[in-house]
Amino acid sequence: MSIPTTNPAMRYFRLRTITLGINILDCSDPNWEKMTEKIKDKLESILPVFNEAVETVISHEKEVSNFIDEKFLQTKRITLTPLELVTRAAIRETIKKGGPTLENVESQLLSLTQEIEKTAFKFLGREGVFIGGLSARVEKGITPYGRHFLKAIPRVLTNTNCINSSVNVATTKNGVNMDAVKLMADVVAEIAEIDHKTPPPETSEIAFDRRVDEIRRRHPNANVEKVVSNNAKLAIFANAPIDNPFMAGGYHGSPEAEYTVNVGISGAGVIAKAIKTELERGNKDLGHITKTIKEYAHIMVKAAESIRQRVIRQMLNINDKLPLTIHDGIVDLSIASTDARDEEGNPVDSMARAFEMVGIKVGGPGTLAAVGLIVDSIKKGGVAAAMYHGGLSGAFIPVSEDAGMADAIAFEHLNFELYMAMTGVCSVGIDMIPIEWPEDMTRDEFTRFVGGIIADEMIYGVYNGKITSVRLLPIKTSQNIDPNTWFVFLGGAGLLGASPIPKIRKMREKVPKEWFFKGRIGGPIQSLRD
């Protein structure tokens, strides 16, 4: 199936990612150098095949679809078996040798991930490449090796470009590991401190200037600053899926096949346009609106599934000995958004814009109902079009990467508390939202504050049996910060959207005086289904 070319709404349809999952558990070795070589060899054998197959399939789409442009495929990504599992034996040997253990683990893990990144860049190029797998599952407990691994995350993320990290600290069955929550809150704080001391790269000046112009068309008084945020590459999960093609949460779960091909969609603008078209026809009842959303979601997922299968077949044409079939992989039903704006500064590819098409203002009464309506319709429309669905499968509301969400923060329609409530019905959770770290707040205070946010969001997932995550963008600020300040976030992969900081009511007064949670919050009674 080729992309439909007659419907104007489909011009907003993109593939956010084609993601290759690679099982590297067989590369584990107590010796860091040997393990690195094994992983490098495996990547060098599969990445050229994957890249050639993707380029062939996407080139064909451009030939037969008259509106497909160079940006149709936004990123190519790799997910790996969680490195906490793969490196466990090597970390154990490092601990046995003694000396500055954490420093040695950090150095070895950084060297490994830099080699992985270098190999990926060699075969996939540098633009739009992401690697997931600096990951761990610690929802019930943390081994001594796992603790060293988690503490090494800040050094790795702040010294690599496209490596992404995800840590699962909770499940509905096992509850929330509060010791892991505390540790990850400290990881977030450490990354924020490093980022605060890191000057923004100069290579992004042209893109930054363009972003400033776009923001000021909508917000003429905006004061725009750029900040480095490697926390954009870290997600803390409850009920993390093992087949997520998106970052930062993507990793290749150990129950997966040797290789998988997973696809993620970008098409928030399609959904918004579809609703607008239905309203212009005079069909204002929810039945017509939900039917239209389902139809458009079905079209996008069907096209994504077709491309996924053709990429796999093309890989097998190149190497028919690959342990890979069309059953190895999924389409994520999620509809990702972007921070794109039109000439007047209005969002054009925004889930917030889609929510507002049904007559509400994001942050106002009816917001949660609109989110639920659209997310459910997207799932129902997409599920029959995919051979297998998986990953996150819903809708994202990332603040900095959705221009409509950022506008809602800027106009003070949306605050942090209501945003958090929205995560109870969206696909993933607190995502790409700036939070303030006042200059007079100690690191210990800030860690407790972040830990409380993580714990609350994890409970959403645990008690509702859904995937939730936290991806915060902390910014160290002075007391005299201009309320009209927008921050453009920069990471190793380039610009990561822009947003003002949402108001958090009386933040300092709500920070607990000490971290009183120890151990684990058990799974809820509804998890006992056996």
LUMTOR-566687 format. One record per residue (C-alpha): x, y, z. Coordinates in steps of 0.5 Angstrom, whole numbers, padded with zeros to 4 digits, always signed. Each point is the difference from the previous one (the first is absolute). Layout:
XYZ;...
//
This chain:
+0000+0000+0000;+0003+0007-0002;-0002+0006+0004;-0007+0003-0002;+0001+0007-0004;-0006+0002-0002;-0002+0002+0008;+0003+0007+0002;+0000-0002+0007;+0005-0005-0001;+0005+0005-0002;+0002+0000+0007;+0001-0007+0001;+0007-0002+0001;+0004-0006+0003;+0003+0002+0006;+0004-0006+0000;+0002-0007-0003;+0004-0003+0006;+0004-0007+0000;+0000-0004+0006;+0006-0004+0001;+0001-0005+0005;+0007+0000+0003;+0000-0004+0006;+0004-0005-0003;+0006+0005+0000;+0000+0001+0007;+0007-0002+0003;+0004+0002+0006;+0005+0003-0004;-0002+0007-0002;+0005+0000-0006;-0003-0007-0003;-0007+0002+0002;+0001+0007-0004;+0003-0004-0006;-0006-0005+0000;-0005+0005+0000;+0004+0004-0005;+0000-0006-0005;-0007-0001+0001;-0002+0007-0002;+0005+0000-0006;-0004-0006-0003;-0007+0002+0001;+0000+0008-0001;+0002+0000-0007;-0006-0004-0002;-0005+0004+0004;+0003+0006-0003;-0001-0002-0007;-0006-0003+0001;-0003+0006+0003;+0003+0005-0005;-0003-0005-0006;-0007+0000+0003;-0001+0007+0002;+0003+0002-0007;-0005-0004-0003;-0005+0004+0004;+0002+0007-0003;+0000-0003-0007;-0008-0002+0001;-0002+0005+0005;+0000+0007-0003;+0000+0004+0007;+0005-0004+0003;+0006+0004+0002;+0007-0001+0002;-0002+0000+0007;-0006-0005+0000;+0005-0005+0004;+0002+0004+0006;+0005-0004+0003;+0003-0007+0000;+0001-0003+0007;+0003-0006+0003;-0002-0004+0006;+0004-0005+0004;+0000-0005+0006;+0000+0004+0006;+0007+0002+0001;-0001-0002+0008;-0001-0007-0002;+0006+0000-0005;+0005+0003+0004;-0001-0003+0007;+0005-0005+0000;+0005+0005-0002;-0002+0005+0005;+0001-0006+0005;+0007-0001-0002;+0001+0007+0000;-0002+0000+0008;+0004-0006+0001;+0006+0004-0002;-0001+0006+0005;+0002+0007+0000;-0004+0006-0002;-0006-0005-0002;-0005+0005-0003;+0005+0004-0004;+0003-0006-0003;-0007-0003-0002;-0002+0007-0002;+0006+0000-0005;-0001-0007-0003;-0008+0001-0001;+0002+0007-0003;+0005-0003-0005;-0005-0006-0002;-0006+0005-0001;+0005+0004-0004;+0002-0005-0005;-0007-0002-0001;-0002+0007-0002;+0006+0000-0004;-0002-0006-0004;-0007+0002-0001;+0002+0007-0003;+0005-0004-0004;-0006-0004-0004;-0006+0005+0002;+0003+0007-0001;+0000+0005+0006;-0007+0003-0001;-0006-0002+0003;+0003-0006+0003;-0002-0003+0007;+0003-0006+0004;-0004-0003+0006;+0002-0005+0005;+0004+0004+0005;-0006-0004+0004;-0001-0004+0007;-0006-0003+0003;+0000+0001+0007;-0007+0000+0003;+0001-0005+0005;+0007+0001+0002;+0007+0002-0002;+0006-0004+0000;+0007+0003+0002;+0002+0000-0008;-0007+0003-0002;+0001+0006+0005;+0007+0001-0003;-0003+0000-0007;-0006+0005+0002;+0005+0005+0004;+0005+0000-0007;-0006+0002-0004;+0001+0008+0001;+0007-0001-0003;-0002-0004-0006;-0006+0005-0002;+0004+0006+0001;+0006-0003-0004;-0004-0003-0006;-0004+0003-0005;-0006-0005-0002;+0000-0005+0006;-0006-0001+0003;-0002-0002+0007;-0006-0003+0003;-0001-0003+0007;-0006-0004+0002;-0001+0001+0008;-0007-0003+0000;-0006-0005-0002;-0007-0001+0002;+0002-0007+0002;+0006+0002+0004;-0002+0007+0002;+0005+0006+0001;+0008-0001+0002;+0001+0006+0004;+0007-0001+0001;+0001+0000-0008;-0005+0007+0000;+0005+0003+0005;+0006-0002-0004;-0003+0002-0007;-0002+0007+0003;+0007+0001+0002;+0002-0002-0007;-0004+0005-0003;+0003+0005+0005;+0007-0001-0002;-0001+0000-0007;-0004+0007+0001;+0006+0002+0003;+0005-0002-0005;-0004+0003-0006;-0001+0007+0004;+0008+0000+0000;+0000-0002-0008;+0000+0006-0005;-0005-0001-0006;+0003-0002-0006;+0001+0005-0005;-0001-0005-0006;-0008+0001+0001;+0000+0008-0001;-0004+0000-0006;-0005-0005+0002;-0001+0004+0007;-0001+0006-0004;-0005-0003-0004;-0004-0002+0006;+0001+0006+0004;-0004+0004-0006;-0005-0006+0000;-0002+0001+0007;+0000+0008+0000;-0005+0000-0006;-0005-0003+0005;+0003+0003+0007;+0003+0007-0002;+0003+0001+0007;+0004-0006+0001;+0007+0000+0002;+0003-0007-0003;+0006-0003+0003;+0003-0007-0002;+0002-0005+0005;+0003-0007+0000;-0004-0005+0003;+0003-0007+0000;-0006-0002+0004;-0004-0001-0006;+0003-0006-0002;-0002-0003+0007;-0007-0003+0001;-0002-0004+0007;-0006-0005-0001;-0005-0004+0003;-0002-0006-0004;+0005+0002-0005;-0002-0004-0007;+0006-0004-0003;-0001+0002-0007;-0001+0007+0000;+0003+0004-0006;+0000+0007+0003;+0005+0003+0004;+0002+0001+0005;-0003-0007+0003;+0002-0004-0006;+0003-0007+0001;+0000-0007-0002;-0003-0004+0005;+0004-0007+0002;-0007-0004-0003;+0001+0003-0007;+0002-0003-0006;+0008+0001-0002;-0002+0006-0004;-0007+0004-0001;-0002+0005-0004;-0005+0005+0003;-0003+0006-0002;-0003+0007+0003;-0004+0005-0003;+0000+0008+0000;-0007+0002-0002;-0003+0005+0005;-0002+0005-0006;-0003-0005-0003;-0005-0001+0006;-0001+0007+0001;-0002+0001-0008;-0004-0006+0000;-0005+0003+0006;+0000+0007-0003;-0002-0003-0007;-0006-0004+0003;-0002+0007+0004;+0000+0004-0006;-0005-0005-0003;-0004+0001+0005;+0001-0006+0004;+0001+0002+0007;-0003-0006+0004;+0005-0005+0003;-0002-0006-0004;+0003+0003-0006;+0006+0003+0003;+0002-0006+0003;-0001-0004-0007;+0004+0005-0003;+0006-0001+0004;-0001-0007+0000;+0000+0000-0008;+0007+0004+0000;+0003-0003+0005;-0001-0007-0003;+0003+0003-0007;+0006+0002+0004;+0001-0006+0003;-0001-0004-0006;+0005+0003-0004;+0005+0000+0006;-0001-0008+0000;+0001-0001-0007;+0006+0004+0000;+0002-0004+0006;-0001-0007-0004;+0004+0003-0006;+0006+0002+0004;+0000-0007+0003;-0001-0003-0007;+0006+0004-0003;+0004-0002+0006;-0001-0007-0002;+0001+0001-0007;+0007+0003+0002;+0002-0006+0004;-0005-0006+0000;+0003-0003+0006;-0002+0006+0005;-0004-0003+0006;-0006+0005-0001;-0007-0001-0003;-0006+0005-0001;-0002-0003+0007;+0006+0004+0004;-0002+0007+0001;-0006+0004+0001;-0003+0007-0002;-0001+0004+0006;-0007+0003+0000;+0002+0007+0003;+0000+0006-0004;+0006+0005+0001;-0001+0007+0000;+0006+0005-0002;+0001+0008+0002;-0001+0002-0007;-0004+0007-0001;-0002+0003-0006;+0001+0007-0003;-0004+0003+0006;+0003-0004+0005;-0006-0004+0001;+0001-0008+0001;-0001-0004-0006;+0002-0007+0003;-0002+0000+0007;-0005-0005+0004;-0002+0006+0004;-0002+0003-0006;-0004-0006-0001;-0003+0000+0007;-0002+0007-0001;-0004-0001-0007;-0005-0004+0004;-0002+0007+0004;+0004+0000+0006;+0007+0004+0002;+0005-0004+0002;+0001+0001+0008;-0008+0002+0000;-0006-0004+0002;-0001-0006-0004;+0008-0001-0002;+0000-0007+0003;-0007-0002-0004;+0003+0002-0006;+0007-0003+0001;-0004-0007+0002;-0004+0001-0006;+0005+0001-0005;+0005-0005+0003;-0005-0006+0000;-0002+0002-0007;+0007-0001-0003;+0001-0006+0003;-0007-0003-0002;+0002+0002-0007;+0007-0002-0001;+0000-0007+0004;-0004-0004-0006;+0005+0003-0005;+0007-0003+0003;+0002-0007+0000;+0002+0001+0007;+0000+0006+0004;+0004+0002+0006;+0005+0005+0003;-0004+0006+0004;-0006+0000-0005;-0004+0006+0002;+0001+0008-0001;+0006+0004+0002;+0000+0007+0004;+0007+0002+0000;+0000+0007+0002;+0006+0002-0003;-0001-0004-0006;-0007+0002-0001;-0001+0007-0002;-0007+0000+0002;+0002-0002+0007;+0005+0005+0001;-0005+0005-0002;-0004-0002+0005;+0005+0001+0005;+0002+0007-0002;-0007+0002+0000;-0001-0003+0007;-0006-0004-0002;+0004-0006+0002;+0004-0001+0007;+0004-0006+0002;-0005-0003+0004;-0005-0001-0005;+0005-0002-0005;+0001-0006+0005;-0007-0001+0000;+0000-0001-0008;+0005-0005+0001;-0005-0005+0003;-0003+0000-0007;+0005+0001-0005;+0005-0005-0003;+0006+0001+0004;+0001+0005+0006;+0004+0006+0002;+0004+0001-0006;+0005+0006-0002;-0003+0005+0005;+0005+0005+0003;+0000+0001+0007;+0003+0005+0004;+0006-0001+0005;+0001+0007+0004;+0007+0002+0001;-0001+0000+0008;-0003-0007+0000;+0005-0006+0002;+0001-0006-0004;-0002-0004+0005;-0007+0004+0000;+0000+0000-0007;+0001-0008+0000;-0006-0001+0005;-0004+0005-0004;+0001-0004-0007;+0000-0007+0004;-0007+0002+0002;-0003+0002-0007;+0003-0007-0003;-0003-0004+0006;-0007+0003-0001;+0000-0001-0008;+0003-0007+0001;-0007-0001+0005;-0004+0002-0006;+0003-0006-0004;+0000-0005+0005;-0007+0001+0003;-0003+0001-0007;+0004-0006-0004;+0002+0005-0005;+0007+0002-0002;+0003+0007+0003;+0006+0003+0000;+0004+0007+0002;+0004+0004-0004;+0002+0006+0003;+0004+0006-0003;+0003+0004+0007;+0002+0007-0001;+0005+0003+0005;-0003+0007+0001;+0001+0007+0003;-0006+0003+0005;+0000+0006-0006;-0002-0005-0005;-0005+0004-0006;-0006-0004+0000;+0000+0001-0007;+0006-0004-0001;+0000-0006-0005;+0005-0005+0000;+0002-0004-0006;+0003-0006+0002;+0006-0003-0003;+0003-0007+0000;+0005-0005-0004;-0005-0001-0005;-0002+0008-0001;-0006+0004+0002;-0005-0003+0004;-0005+0005+0000;-0002+0006+0004;-0004+0002+0006;-0001+0005+0006;+0000-0003+0007;-0007-0002+0003;-0002+0003+0006;+0001-0005+0006;-0004+0003+0006;+0004+0001+0006;+0005-0005-0002;+0005+0001+0006;-0005-0001+0005;-0002-0007-0002;+0007-0003-0001;+0000-0005+0006;+0005+0001+0005;+0004-0006-0001;-0001-0006-0004;-0005-0005+0004;-0001-0005-0005;+0004-0006+0000;-0001-0007-0003;-0006-0002-0004;-0007+0002-0001;-0003-0006-0002;-0005-0002-0005;-0007+0002+0000;-0005-0005+0002;-0003+0000-0007;+0006-0003-0003;-0001-0007+0004;-0004-0003-0006;+0003-0007+0000;
//
